[in-house]
Amino acid sequence: MPSDARFEVTPEAFAAERIPHKVWLRGNLNVAGAVTMVTPDGQLLCSTPAAIGLYDAASGQSAIIGAIQDCEGVQVSDTEVVYENAFRGDGVWADVVFTISQATFEQDVVIRGR
């Protein structure tokens, strides 16, 4: 069966199961294991975005500028799911965008404001 790089909506997730790296994104990004992927060699990877932080290597200081919050994903194309306002804090407000293709799985954070 040929690969088909697209997300399909299921009751629990956005699922891309017809590609070598299978991907499931939960409806709400603010839950444990919200992002799950099975690699072509069968390794299971689970993650949950938690925060956006800044680190100053010179001073060793760090700060969290945006924490994950409840946010619902929206499928904006066959290959893209967007979680608007996923991060909010005193320093930043940002979306998370997941994109799949036949060979890749990408996560981008789009900073919308401060």
N, C-alpha and C positions, 0 to 999 in steps of 0.2 A: 504494500500500500504506500503510495507516495506521501511525503510529508505535506502538512497543511498548517502553515504558521498563522494561526488565528486563535483568539480567545473565544470561548463559548461560555455563556452564562449558565450556571447551575444553581440549585437552591443555596449552596454553601459558598460558592467561589466563582471566580473567573478562571476557567481551565483551558490550558493549551496542552492537549494530550496527544496530538498527532505530529509531534516533532521529536527529534532525538533527545532533547532535554525537556522533560515534561514539567510544566509550571502550573501552580495553583495560587491564586491571590484571594484571600478572604475578603468579604464585602466590607468589613471594617478593618482598617490597617492597625488599629490600636488594640490588638489581641495577640497573645503569645502564639508564635508560629504563623503569623499572618502571611508570610511569603514562604512557599515550599517549592523546592525543585528537586527532581531526580535527574542526575547526570546520565549521559549515555552509557557509562559503565556501572550504573546502578547505585551510586552514592546518593543518599538522602541529605539534602541541605535545607534547614529551616531557619528563618530569621524573622526579626521584628524590628523595624526602625524604632529608635528610642528618643533621639534628640539630635540637635545640631549644636556642635560645640566649637569653640575657638581655643587654640593653644598657642602660646608664645614660647617658642623654644629658648629664647634668650633669657627670659625670666623664670620659666617653668610654670607660669600661671596659666590657668584655664578657666573657661566660663561656658556655661550652657546658655545659649541665646534663644533656643526654641525647643519645646518638648512636644512629643507626639500627643495628639488628642484624638478623640473619636472622629472618624471621617469615613464617609461612604465612597467607594469607588464608582466611577462612571466609565463605561466602555465608550470611547470616543471614535474608535475605528476597530477594524478586525484585529489589529496588532497592538493596540494601545489602550491602557487603562489609567485614568487620572484620579488621584485622591486630592481634592481641593482642600486647602486649609488644613493640611495634615500636621503641620508644625505651627505653633503659636508660642510667643513668649514676649518678654520685654524688648528683645533685640531683633526678632525676625518673625515673618509670617511667610509660609512656603507650602507649595504643592509637591506631591511626589508623582512621577510619571513612570510607568513600567511599559517597556516596549519589547516585543519578541520578533524574531525572524527565524528563518530556517536554521541559522547557526549561532544566534546570539540571544541573550536575555539582558536587558539593560534597565537600570534604575537611575533616574535623574531627579534631582531636587531643584525646583524652580522657585527662587526667592522672589516673592511678589511685593514685599515691603518690609518696613521696620516698625 
